[in-house]
Amino acid sequence: MNQATEKIYDLNSELKTFQARVLQCVPKDGRFSIVLDRTAFYPEGGGQPADRGVLNFANILDVQEKDGVIYHMADRSIPEGTRVSGGVNWPRRFAHMQQHSGEHIVSGLAHRLFGVDNVGFHMGETSLRVDLSGELSADQLALIERLANEAVWKNLEVKTWYPSEQELEKIDYRSKKKLTGKVRIVEIPGFDTCACCGTHVTRTGEIGAVKLLSSQRYKGGTRLTMVCGGQALLDYGERQNNVSAVSVLLSAKPMEIAQAAKRLLTENADLKRRTSALQSEVFQQKVNSISQDCGNLLAFEDDLTPNELRRFAQLLSEHCSAAAAVFSGSDSEGYRYAVSNGLYDVRPLAKELSAAFSGRGGGSKELVQGSVHGTHETIASFFQQKSFCLSEI
Ligand SMILES: [Zn+2]
């Protein structure tokens, strides 16, 4: 049984390097599990990911805590008793501190202003997710975001301490009311007081910025996605790159791309309508050029959509009062088809086609659609055997 590890990050989250002694080092899952007498490595917990870093020449790839003992998963072993120097991967940890402290301010404001609680919290690589117990409107979220940033600008001291049991009774802190024993309190004066085991910035100014990215209804509450500090800057950069690219493509000012995109979509819908009308005219002219007693017809057409295939097949079949099969595609990529007939059930034909050309398809008695793998020639010969005439139109 290992002794509880002294958590030196607990009251000093700014510690980047530290000295310690190896108490245990055992192989585990292809790595080495190392227990130290003290550590500045934060183990995964409370929604915050584990730290990474180095212990002498070993890379620390994961850190977990069990019953007060912290296990450092290393890529090489270090003999028990060795005095080691540890270094925490600081950019990564500082990003976690920015996210976590920003989350406390947002959750604290949601609780104080609107009486909703943080019921779930996950820190991802690029953003942070918070689940709140009640639904919040866009206006309420905008207010939270504005006040959260004011808390950042005020550069308030973030206080972390272990109150005595008597002191704890008098503190009105958010969540985890049921906790007993040593409770660690993290306070951002005027904004939040919460029981938490995570690492936090020393002053709120270090959070840099708090930006709510999106919200959605989730299990009767609100699921928020947000970013803070460095992640907010990265996120801004990525959005800016995208906006700039779209702005160039649409020849619109960056702040007017939504309007420009809307115009483009309207124009596109108009074009589709006009193309479809023209296509119908072309189909009609082609159909009119065919004699009405031509019998069953097979036609190959370039670049038809499934809708167009269907319309053309129906027009042909009505005109000739017979079956009409229309194919579009290429020998290399395969063909899509539609077969229409008002007189007899065309579904068995679709089955035969699928079997003969390893395709798939189906539909109603009057109309089947599908796709096949075959060549122009083999498809034509299949239909000729079924007394279809190849249309020359
Ligand atoms: Zn926390």
Boltz pocket constraint, residues with backbone or C-beta under 6 A from the ligand:
constraints:
  - pocket:
      binder: B
      contacts: [[A, 46], [A, 100], [A, 104], [A, 194], [A, 195], [A, 196], [A, 197], [A, 198]]
      max_distance: 6.0
